Amino acid sequence: MLAVKPFYLAFLLFCAGIAPTCMAHDSPPGWPDTDRNRLLALALTQEINIDVLGSRSATRSLEQWCARFQLADPARIIARRIAADEKPATVEQRRQLQVQDNEPVRYRHVQLLCGDHVLSKADNWYVPSRLTPEMNFLLDTTDSPFGKVVQPLQPYRITLSVQRFWPPLSESLPRHKRQSGDRRQGKRLSIPLVLFEHQALLYDNQHRPISLVDEFYQSALLDFAPPE
């Protein structure tokens, strides 16, 4: 049986009397639209959001999440590179990366997967001159996530912005538009494709910015049956 961390269990118990609803979308299998599952989805979404915010590596947080909820065996994160139009770094992004106008900045667009579950999609602008030749080679030729490749640099993250796209409780919905539990019986919980977005800077152990990322965390984070 999969466990919910004590903080989130306490949160669910505290909120047990709340029964608002959300707007409809398709959901992963195994999430019936019930008040309990809305509260549980909120708690779990907040948990992975906070885990990433407090981590030195988003890849590590996703890998631990994948293992905990048995999304794949082995629970390993790979970066699938997506062919996309090049996005040159803007003047503001260069300022954030602390590079001159003529300093090369590379762009990498990837999906981070655990098994066949796409857990996040990310745009990454990084400074190749601040990485080793071996690191640049791995980023150009393999499916290794950026966070794993640059681990020897002891990177850490500074979050620039966070945006949530899904409030499972839909506090903003007028009461007369909320559906009762009876009316939702037999329906699937509505979960949008993107749950939340992070923009962050990664720094090396010399406190130089090496990467600017824009990450979109996907509904596949909940591709498991609701824990007991």
N, C-alpha and C positions, 0 to 999 in steps of 0.2 A: 504494500500500500504506500502511495506517495504522500509525503508529509508536507504540510504547509508550515512555514516558519512561524514561531510563536507570536511575533509582532503582528503578522497578517491574520493569524487565527483570532487574536484579540480584536483586531479591527473588524473582522467579519462578525464576531459576536456583538460588538458594540453597535454595529450597523444593522443588526438582524431585523429591527422593526421598520426599516426603510424599504419601500417597495415601488419606486418609480421605474420607468422603462426607457428604452432607447429606440432609435429609428432603425428600420430593417435593412439588412444586407445579408448575403449568404454568409454562413459561418463554417468553420472546420467541423468535421464529424465529431459527435460526442458532446456537444454543448447545447443541450436543450435550453430554451429561453425561460429560465426561472429566476426568482428573486435571489436565491442562493447563488446561482451561477453568475449573475450580474455582479454580485458583491465579490465573489471569488475571482472573476476575471479582472475586476478593478484592482484587487489586492495583488494579484500576480503581475499584472502589467506595471503597476507601480513598483513592485519589487525588482523586476529586471531593469526598469528605468533607473532606479536608485543604484542598483549594482553596477551598471555601466558608468554612471556619474562618479561613483566612488572608486572606480578601478583604474589602474595604470594601463590596462589593455582591454578594449572592448572585445577583442577576439577571445581572450581568456574568459571573460564573463559569459560570452555566448557558448563557449565550449563546456563550461560548467553547467549552464542551463540545459544544454543538449543532453549531457550525461544524466543530470538529475531526473529529467522527464523522459529519458530513454527514447529520444527521437531517432537515434541511429546507433549502430554498434559496428565499429568503434565510434565514439562521440568525438569526431574530429572536424574542425572547421577548415574548409577550403575556400579559396577565392576564385570564383569563375569570372574571368575577364569578359566584359561585354563590349563588343564592337560599337563604338559611338563616335559621333563627331568630336573632334578635339575641342576642348574648352580651355583656351589660353587663360592663364591667371590674370585677373583684373588688377588694376592699380591698387585697389584696397587689399586684395589678397596678397600682393607682393609686399605691401606695407606690413601686413600681419606676419608674413614669413621673413621679414627683415632682409630682403634681397634687393639688389640693384636692378635697374631696368634691363641690363644685358645679361643677368644671371639666369641660366636655364632653370625652368620649373617644369617638371613633367606632370602629366595628367593620367590617372588610372581610374577606370570605372569598373566596379566589380559587384558581384553578388556574393555574399558570404553564406555558404550552405553547410548544413549538418545533414549528411545523407542526401536525400532529395528535398529537404526543407530549406527554402530560401528565408533565412532569418533576418537579413538586412541587405540593403543596397546602398552603395557608398560612392560618392565622388571624392577623389583624393588628389590634391595638388602637393607634390613633394619636391624637395631640393636635392637633386642627385649628388651634388658636390659635398653634401654633409653626410652622405652614406659611403660605405666602402664599395669598391668595385664588385665584390662578391654579392653584396646586397642588391646593387643595381642589376646585376645579372639575374639573380633569382626573381626579382620583380618583373623583369622583361620576359622571362622564359618559363616560369613555373606558376602553379596555382597556389603558392604560399601566400597567406594573408600578410599584409604590410606589417601588422603588429608583431607577428612572429619573426619576420625577416629582420626587423630592426631591434630585436630583444637585446643583442650585445651592447647597444647604445643606452640601455637602461632608460627607456623612454617613459615619460609621464604626460598626462593629458590635462589641459586647461579647457573647460567647457565655455563656449562663447554664447550659446543659446540652446534652449530646449523648447520644443513645441509638441503638445499633446493633441492628437486628432480624434480621440475617442473617449468620451466620458460614459462608461457603461451605465451609470445611473441617470444620465440625461437630466441633471438638475434644472437645466435651462428650459426644458419642455413645460409649457403650461399644463396645469393639473388636468384640465379637461381633455388634453390630447394624449395623456398617458393611458396605456391599456392596462386593464386589470390582469392579475395572474390567470384568471379563468380564460380570458380572451386570448392569452398567449399560449395556452396549453397546447402541446404538440408542435410548437414552432421551434426553429433553431435560433439561438442567440445571434444577434446581428453584430458582426465584427468586420470593420473596414479593412482594406488591404494594408494600409499604413497605420500603425498605432502611435508612433511618436518619432520625432526628428531631433537629432543632436548635431550641432556644429561645434567643432573642437579643434584646438591646436595641439600637436604633439611636439614635445621638446626632448632633446637628448640630454645626456648627463653633464653636458657643458652649458645647459640652459639655452641652447639655440633652437629655434623652431625648425623642425624638419618636415612637417606635414600639416596641411589644413584639410580637414575632412568634413563632409556633409553626409550624414548617415540617416537612412530611413528604415526604421525597424518595422518588420512585417508581421502580419497576422499569423504567419506560420510559427511564431513563438508560442502559440496556443494550440498547436497541432497535436493535442493529446486529450484523452478523456478527462473531465474535471476530477481532480484528486478528492478522495474521501476526507 
